[in-house]
Amino acid sequence: MALTSDLDINVSKLRPEAVSDATNAFNEKLISILSSGPKWYEVGPAKYREMRNNGQTPLPKPVTLDSGKPFSIPSRQAGRKIPCRIMMPESGDPVKAVYMHIHGGGWTFQTENDLDPYLKKIADGASVTTISIGYRLAPEDPFPKGPQDCFDAAEWLVDNAQSEFGAPLKFMGGESAGGHLSVLTALELLKTRANFQFSGLVLNYGCYDLSFLPSARNYPKPLVLTPDIMENYIKIFLPGVSAAGRKDPSISPFYEDLTGKRLPSALFTCGTEDCLLDDTMMMALKWQINGAQTILKLFPGAPHGFTVFPPERLEAAKECMDVVLQYLSEKL
């Protein structure tokens, strides 16, 4: 009998022929659009935020919905609150859980207000209340301030979600930097709220090694996130931190010793045209070998950030939302 591997990955999804013509065309158009404007580090974060909010960057400005409502959560600093945004299911039926969301944006961009359409789909599709966290951003507030806001918000929700929103905190998730912060937060709660456990994490194309795994260092295409963009994000998020210091587990959860930890179930998603593909695959493997239920879903040809692109333009966006909603339903 021929040898079989103890590691089983659907490698067909990683092959070029798995990418549809429509996705290839989308990526080529996206590269063209992104080449038409300046990179954020050429104009500076503050100016680029202003340009983005005014619709002056290559990608459209964020869409806000009337169904999203602002509120705030206390922080560890007396007198300072963390801005948040809540989205309830449109049906008005009793919610089953609270889903804490941590947005992406390279620890530098986006706010709790920027992903209303995406979070509305989760709220309506899974009958959950979504709460997006407006954590502090670099360069004005570098590490560890952003993660601390996520920790504070999560601890408050563990303690207060049931009384404040009629359902317990059961899920957490985020995209890119938000995936990174979600893992850091889940690991922090293992220490500060030892009796609590998430029903599931939704980790979309996160960065788990800020010293760069090979795909993050070598990705050749100018498609959304590139090695130079990554490096500039990390320089302002971690000012003065050495290359070796980036491997500290409090910064890069890939280096956390997970042995014996009571890890929650996690859904890892990533497109195969994403420089953070290695991060997702390696972190998912590490999560699984340490005993947690781990689901890895790859989307052929999908670029970084694909989950928040319009599903009518990128098929993987709809496919991934269907996967997320099925995961949440199964965990409820």
N, C-alpha and C positions, 0 to 999 in steps of 0.2 A: 504494500500500500504506500502511495506517495505521501511524503510529509505534507502536513497542513500547518498553516500559521495559527498561532494563538491570538494574533492581532488581525481583526477582520474589518477592513475599510472598503467602502464602495468606491474604488479608484476610478471607475468609469466616469464619475462626475468630475474628475479632475482633468480629463482629457479634452483637448480642443474641440474634437468632434461632438462633444456633449453640449456645446454652446449653440443656441439657436441663432439663425440669421438675424432675427429681430433684436436679440440681445447684443450681438456684435455691432449692428447698426446703431443701437442706442449708445453703446460705449464710444463709438467713433464720433458721434454727434456731441456727446458729452465732453470728450477731449477737445473738440473744436470750440465749444462754448467756453470752457474753462480757460482756453488760451487767449480769449478776447479781453481779459481784464487782468489787473495786477494781482500778484500774490499778496496775502495779508501782511506778511512780514516786510514787504516793500513799502507799505504805507503806514504800518503800525496798527496794533490791535484796536485802539480807540477809534481811529479814522475808519478802519474797515467795518467795525460794528455799525457806525453811523451810515456808511455806504450801504451795508446789507439791509438795514432797516428802512432805507429810502429806495430800495430796489435798484441800486447802482452797481451791484456786483453781478457776475455772470449768472448765478443761480437766483431764482425768484426770492423775494422777501417772504418771511414767515407769514402764515395765515392764522389768524386768531378767530375763535368761534365764540358766540355769545353764551354757549353752554358751559364754557370754562369760567370758573370763578376764582378770584384771588383770596388767599388767606395766609396766615403766617404761623410759624412754629417757633417756640422759644429756643434760643441757642445757649451754649455754655457761658456766654458773656452776658452779664447783667445788662438789661436794657436793649440788647440787639436781638432782633428776630430774623428768622430765615424765611424769605418770601417763597410761597408755594402756590400751586394752581390745582384746583380740584375739578374733576369731570365725573358727573354722575350718569348712570345709564338713562337713556332717553325714555325708556319704557315706564319709569317710575316704580318698577317692581322693587321689592326689598333686595338690597345688594348682598352678595354672598361673601365678599372679601374686599379688602383694600389692597391695591397694587401700587407700590411705591416706585416711581419712575425717576431715573437720573439721566438727564440729557447728555448728549455728546457735545462735540465742538472743540476738541483738543485742549480741554481744561481752560479755554480762553474765550470761546464764543458760545452763543446760544443762551437762552434763559428758560425758565420754567414755562414761559408763554408760547414757545416756538413750535411745539409739536401737537397742537390741538387736534388736527384731523386724524393723526395716527392714534392718539390716546382715546379719541372718541370711538374709534373702531374697537379698541380693546374694551372700553367701558361698556359699549352696547353689545358687543359680541360675546363677552364672558360674564355679563351682569356683575361687574366689579366697579368700585369707585377707584379711579386713578388719581394719584397725588404726585405731581411733578415738583421736584425740589430745586429751588433757585440758589444753588450753592455759590460761594464766592469764586471768582475767576482770576487767573493769572493775566497779566503780570502784576496787577494791582495787589492781588492777594495770592501769592504762590503757596506751594505745599508747605505746611499741611492744612492750610485753612479750608480749602474746598472739601477735602475728605472729612475734616472735623464737622463741617455743616451736615454732611450726609450721615455721619454717625449720630449726631444730635437729633436729626429728623427721624432717623430709624428708631432710636431709643424712645423718643416721644410717641411715635406711632405704635410701637409694641405696647406701651403703657396706656395709651389713650384712644386708639382707633375704635375699639368697641363702643366706648361711651360717647365718643364724639361723632362717629359716622355710622354706628349701628352694625358694624362688622369688624372682625379682627384683621390685622395686617397678616396677609398670607403669602404675598408675592412681592418680588422686587425685580427690576430689570432696567437695562439701559443699552445705549448704543455707543460703540467706540470708547471714548473717555468715560462715558456712562457705564459701559460694561466693566471697565477697570474699577471704577468707584463702587460699583455694585458688589464686586468680589471683595474689595477691601472692607466694605461695610458689613457684608455677611460674616467675614472672619472676625471683625471687631465685635459683633453681637455674640459670637461664641464665648467671648470673654466677659462682656458687660451684661448680657441677658442670657445666661447659661441655660435657663429653663425654656427658652423660646426656640422655635425652629420654623423657618419658612417652609411652606408647602412646595415652593418652587422658585427658581431664578430663571429669568429670560435674558440671556447674555448674547447680544448681537454684536458680532465682530469687534470684540474688546481688545485692548492692548494690555497684556499682562506681564510683559517684560520690557521695561522702559530703557533697558540697555540694548534692545533690538535683537530679535531672533532673525535668522537669515532672510526670510521673505521681506521683512520690514527694512532690512539693510540693502537689499539687492533688487527690489522691484523696479522694473525698467520703464514702465509706461506712465505718462503724465495723466493718470486717471484718478481724480479726486484726491487721493492721499499718496504722497510720494516720500521717499527717504528724507529729502531736504525739508519738506513741510513738517514731517514728524520731528526732525531734529530741532527745528525752530520752535515748535510747540514745547518740546521738553526743556529746552534751554530756559524758557521763561517760567515754566511750571516748577522747575527744579534749579533755580539759580545757585551757582556755586557748588552744586553736587557733582562729584567726580564720576567718571565712568563706572568705577567699582561701587561707588555709593548708590548708583541707580539700581543695583542688584539687591539692595536692602529689602527684605520682605514687606516692610511697611510702605514701600514705594512700588515694588514689583511683586505682586502676589504669586507669580510663577515660582519664586524662590522660597515661598512659605513651606514649612514642614507641615504637611497635612496629615501625617500619621496619627491615627487615633482620634481625629477630630470628627465631630458629629455633623458632617456636611449635608446640606439640603440637596434635594433633587435639582438638577440644572439642565436647561435647554441651551445649547450653544449653536449659534447660526453664523454663517459667513458665506460670502460669495467667493468664487474661485479666482476672480480678478481683483483681489484685495491684498494689499501689502501686509495685512495682519492675519493672513490665512494661517501661517505657522502658529501665531499666538492662540488662535481658536483651537486648532487641532491638538497642540501640545497641552494646553490647559485642560481641554476636555479629557484627554487621555489621563492626565494626572488626577483629575477629579474622579474619574472612574476607577482607577487602580487603588484609590483610597476609600472605596466602598460606597460611594454615593451613586444613586441612579443618575445616569448621564445620557443625554440624547444629543447627538451631533447631527446637524442637518446642513449640507452644503448645497449651494445654488450655482450651477454652472454659468460662468461668465459674469455673474453679478458683481458690480463694483462696490467699493467702500460706500457706506451710507445707503445701500439699495433699499432698505426697508421703508425709508421715508420718501422715496420717489413715487410719483403718481402710478398706481397699479395699471392704469390704462396705457401707460407708456413703457412700463417694465414689468414683464410677467412675473419675475421673481419676487417683486414686492407683494403681489397678491398671494403667491404661493407661500411666502414666509408668514404673512398674516394668518393664513389658514392654519399653518403649523402651530403658530403661537396660540391661537384660539383653541385648537384641539388640545394642546398641552395644558392650558389653563383649565379647560373643561374636565380633562381627565384627573387633574390634581384636586379639583373641587369635589 
